[in-house]
């Protein structure tokens, strides 16, 4: 008995794979994020371990260091966005003034 056509096999695997990914996303997404963070924090953890910190302490320090840096970046971005939002009326009036001036110059041509 012959097997299925290779194209049919590929399509079956593709459909089943997409169903598994869609239905298992509630498990797969946190696992993928965990793997990403593990790979990202591994060099920092190794750096602490080379300086004779215990492994558990080096992991805690790596997570803490990355968290502090991440929160610092978020804090700076939020402050910049708040400043930009507060300046929107001034930016809008400047743009309106410039567009009015350019429109007047274009109508004179």
C-alpha positions as CSV (number, residue, x, y, z in Angstrom):
1,X,0.0,0.0,0.0
2,X,1.3,3.4,-1.0
3,X,1.6,6.4,1.3
4,X,-0.1,9.6,0.7
5,X,1.2,12.2,-1.8
6,X,4.0,14.3,-0.2
7,X,2.0,17.5,-0.8
8,X,-0.9,16.0,1.1
9,X,1.4,14.9,3.9
10,X,2.8,18.5,4.1
11,X,-0.6,20.0,4.1
12,X,-1.8,17.7,6.9
13,X,1.2,18.5,9.0
14,X,0.8,22.2,8.3
15,X,-2.9,22.2,9.4
16,X,-2.3,20.0,12.5
17,X,0.7,22.2,13.4
18,X,-1.3,25.4,13.1
19,X,-4.1,23.9,15.2
20,X,-1.6,22.8,17.9
21,X,0.0,26.3,17.9
22,X,-3.4,28.1,18.1
23,X,-5.0,25.9,20.7
24,X,-1.8,25.5,22.8
25,X,-0.8,29.2,22.7
26,X,-1.9,29.6,26.4
27,X,0.9,27.2,27.2
28,X,3.4,27.9,24.4
29,X,3.6,31.7,24.8
30,X,4.8,31.7,28.4
31,X,7.2,28.9,27.7
32,X,8.7,30.7,24.8
33,X,9.0,33.9,26.9
34,X,10.7,31.9,29.6
35,X,13.2,30.4,27.2
36,X,13.9,33.9,25.8
37,X,14.6,35.3,29.2
38,X,16.7,32.3,30.3
39,X,18.9,32.8,27.2
40,X,19.1,36.5,27.8
41,X,19.9,36.3,31.5
42,X,22.4,33.4,31.2
43,X,25.5,35.6,30.3
44,X,24.8,37.9,33.2
45,X,24.3,35.0,35.6
46,X,27.6,33.4,34.4
47,X,29.4,36.7,34.9
48,X,28.3,36.8,38.6
49,X,29.2,33.1,39.0
50,X,32.7,33.8,37.7
51,X,33.0,36.3,40.5
52,X,32.3,33.5,43.0
53,X,28.7,34.2,43.7
54,X,26.5,31.2,44.4
55,X,24.3,30.2,41.4
56,X,21.0,31.1,43.1
57,X,22.3,34.5,44.1
58,X,23.7,35.2,40.7
59,X,20.3,34.4,39.1
60,X,18.5,36.7,41.6
61,X,21.0,39.4,40.9
62,X,20.7,39.0,37.1
63,X,16.9,39.2,37.3
64,X,17.1,42.2,39.7
65,X,19.6,44.0,37.5
66,X,17.6,43.5,34.3
67,X,14.4,44.5,36.1
68,X,15.9,47.7,37.4
69,X,17.3,48.6,34.0
70,X,13.9,47.8,32.4
71,X,11.9,49.8,34.9
72,X,14.4,52.7,34.4
73,X,13.9,52.6,30.6
74,X,10.1,52.5,31.0
75,X,10.2,55.4,33.5
76,X,12.2,57.5,31.1
77,X,9.9,56.6,28.2
78,X,6.7,57.4,30.1
79,X,8.1,60.8,31.2
80,X,9.0,61.6,27.6
81,X,5.5,60.6,26.4
82,X,3.9,62.7,29.1
83,X,6.0,65.7,28.1
84,X,5.1,65.2,24.5
85,X,1.4,64.9,25.3
86,X,1.5,68.1,27.3
87,X,3.2,69.9,24.4
88,X,0.7,68.8,21.7
89,X,-1.4,72.0,21.8
90,X,1.8,74.1,21.3
91,X,3.0,71.9,18.5
92,X,-0.4,72.0,16.9
93,X,-0.6,75.8,17.0
94,X,3.0,76.1,15.6
95,X,2.0,73.7,12.8
96,X,-1.2,75.7,12.1
97,X,0.8,78.9,11.9
98,X,3.4,77.4,9.5
99,X,0.7,75.9,7.3
100,X,-1.2,79.2,7.2
101,X,2.0,81.0,6.2
102,X,2.8,78.4,3.5
103,X,-0.8,78.5,2.2
104,X,-0.6,82.3,1.9
105,X,2.7,82.1,0.1
106,X,1.2,79.5,-2.3
107,X,-1.9,81.6,-3.0
108,X,0.3,84.5,-4.0
109,X,2.0,82.5,-6.7
